Amino acid sequence: MILDATDKKILRLLQEDAHMTLKDIANKINLSLTPVHDRVKRLEKEGIIEKYVSVLNKKKLGINLTVYCQVTLIKQNYDISEGFNQSILNFPEVVECNFVSGSFDYMLKIVLPDMESYHHFHQKKLSILPEVSLINTFFVISEVKSTTVLPI
């Protein structure tokens, strides 16, 4: 699907505020309501807009620790990777999991209330997975930038 300048304007606005009404979008981009509605519906149908979510404040929810883990598997094959993937899908603390190239296999982003919670997660969940060979952990000291806005 090819996005024109108007589609991109709509997407930028919705990325900043998913609650923005179609009428407000129409006013901001100088277009009538019906074409804006049609474009948003098309963007949804085509899967450009996957879903609408709320971004929560981690600190106010008591989630004070962000951790990155580099995970190396015992072997790089399909069955081992799939076993690891299925386990990770069941860990709500893991908010991102990426299979990567380089000297390790996966990069995890984990959010938890505190160091004690991470220690429990590491000892009772992550390190006991049979697919895991090595875990290198990095603790975030200060978050400089965190956004869900894509550069379009």
N, C-alpha and C positions, 0 to 999 in steps of 0.2 A: 504494500500500500504506500502510495506517495502522499506525503504530508505537505500541504501548501502553507504559506505564511499564516493564514487565518487559523488553520488547525493547530499550528505551533503556539499561537497566541492563546488559544483556548486551553491547550495542555499546560502552558506555563501558569496560567491563572489557577487552574484546578490543582496543580501541584502545590501551589502556595496556600490554597484554601478550598478543600473539597466540598465544603458547605456552601460555596458561592452559588447563588441561584442563577439559572439560565438568563433571567432578566438582567442581573448584575453583569454577567459576562457580556451579554449583548450590548449593554451600555458602554462597557469599557473598551470594546473593540469596534464600536460603531457599526453594528449589524443588527438586523431585526431578530426577534425572538425565534421565529420558525427556523431559519437557517442554522442558528446556533443549536437549537434542539436537534435538528437533523444531523448536524456534524457530531455532536456529542454521542448520539445514539450510534452513529456509524463507527466512531472511535471505540465505543464499547463493544459493538458487534465484531469488529475486526481484531479485538484483543489488545489494542494499543492501551486502552484503559482497562486494566485487569480487575481492579476493585477499588473501593473507597475505604480508607482506614482512618483511625485517629492515632496521632503520635502522642504517646504518653511521656510524662516527666519521670524519668527513672529515679531521680533523687527523692521526689515527693512520695514515691512508692517504696522507698527504702532499699532500692537497688543501687548500692554505692560502689560496687566493684565491677570493672570490665576487664576481662582477661582474654588474651589471644593465646591459643595453643597450636603449636606445630606438631602434627601427629604423623608418625611414620608407622606404616603397617608392617606386619611380619613378612609379607610377600605381596607383590603387585600383580594380582590377577583378579578376574571378574568376581569370583565367588567371595574372596576375602573383602574386596571393595564393597560389594553388595551387602554383605553381613554387617560391615561397619556402618554403611549408609542407613540401613534399617534401624540399627541401634540408636544412631544419632537422632533420627526422626522422632524418637520417643523421649528425648531429653529437652524439656522446655527451657532449660537454662541456656542451651545452645541456640543463639539467634541467627547465626550464619555458619554455614559449613561449605567450604569450597575445596574441590579436588584440584590440586595445583601441580605445576611442574617445579623441578628443582630438587633440592636435597631432602625434602620430606614430601609426604603425600597429601595431607589435608591441612587447611588452616581453619581453625574454629574461632568464633567470637562467642564468648560466654559472658552472661551477666548474672550477678548474684548479689545478695545483701552485703557480704563481708568475706574476709579471708577464711574464717572458720567454715563458712558455707562452701567456699571453693575447695578447701582441704577435704571436706566430706565428699563433694562431687568428684574430685580427683581420685580419692581412695576407694570410694564405694561404687562409682559408675564408670568413669572413663578408663582408668588404668586396669580394670578387671575385664575389659572386653578382650576376647581371645584374639582378635585381629590386630591389636595394638602392640607394637614393639617398643616405641619410644615416644615420649611426650616432652616437648620443650615449651615452657610457659613464660608469658610476658604479661606483666601487670600494667595497666594504664594508670599513669600518674595524674595526667590532666588531659581532658578531651578538648582539643583545639577546634575541631569541626566535625559536626555530625549532621547529615542532611539526607532526606529522601528525594530531593529535587534532582532530576536528571538534566544535564545540559543539552537542551534542544533549541 
